[in-house]
Amino acid sequence: MSRKTSRSLLPENAGLDAAFLGRSLLDWFAAHRRDLPWRRTYDPYHVLVSEIMLQQTQMDRAVAYFERWIERFPDAGSLARASEDEVLRLWEGLGYYNRARSLLATARELVRLHGGLVPEDAQALRALPGIGPYTAGAVLSVAFNRSEPAVDANVERVLARLTNLELPPSDTRAKEFLRRTAQALIPPGRARDFNQALMELGALVCLPRTPRCGECPWREACVAHGLGLAGERPVAKPAKEIFRVNMASGLLLRGGRIYIQKRRPGDVWPGLWEFPGGVLEAGETPDQALVREFAEETDLAVRPLAPATVVRYSYTRYRVTLHAFYCAAEDAVAEPALHEAVEGRFVRPGELAEFAFPAGHRRVIAFMLQDLRFKNYLADS
């Protein structure tokens, strides 16, 4: 690292040269920045939407969703007028649906309190639904070029390696240390580019398992790299227990339609639609669980017609195996009760695209619509 420049010493990191780090990272970013749609305008609403989408979502997937979202909801006002069902349907596939609900609630607050505009004030931003320290910092710095830190998982990893941090980033002391370090590194007047560059460095070079240290503009200054510890930083927090779950769901057919129900507030995936079913109890087969769950949830006695498909998916710490069955009710005219749902209806297969489903159930639908047996069962229902 060059020692010819004046040094700006960072809190608790006297060996780091802020001027060098800022200049070298911005030079790297100028050559490697990705062409992302929200970077073409830096419209504050666009930046806010992108930051919410990028939580728990890979960049490649988020870009396609962002473009569809902005086409339908180009500003906070158009989003504020939307129904939750429409918002969830457009969000379907991104997961973590509370992000979509928070974004809808935020749009309504922006219209109510701020004339539909994203405020350039940290306190006002933090008061909006679902806006935490990272999102507020990212919006303020990226949209308004305010000198605010934006420390996401990519930034945590970069700075933990740069400083050889020996605590997990989730540790309260580590979080504050990383926030102060990120703040101190921002070059005057360059918060927008610097914070994006830092996130970009973590996404493209300072990778979780295989850091590309040879391509990094900070390799000479990186303490963990110098000690041969880059692969061991950041320090991992204890692994969470993984739960494996077997479930059964029924595709109830009647009069050329299929039954769906809407999940209750407070449940997993609240507000999304599903096929009735649930977790297998000890000693149950999937078809036995299907019959029991239908009785508990809808008061209907059903008989399985045939297995449809088995899909496997994950959410949070759960690894789910879902057994889907075609089924029919013993009483062809009885209406389903709503013990585990807020709404239920029989819909035509072509209408399923209008409703938001969890990822596993959407995969069942994709299989079902291509299955010749489904068309035969539907015609006979």
Summary of the structure (lengths in Angstrom):
residues: 381
radius of gyration: 25.2
end to end distance: 74.6
largest distance: 85.4
contacts: 1199
relative contact order: 0.10
helix: 47%
strand: 15%
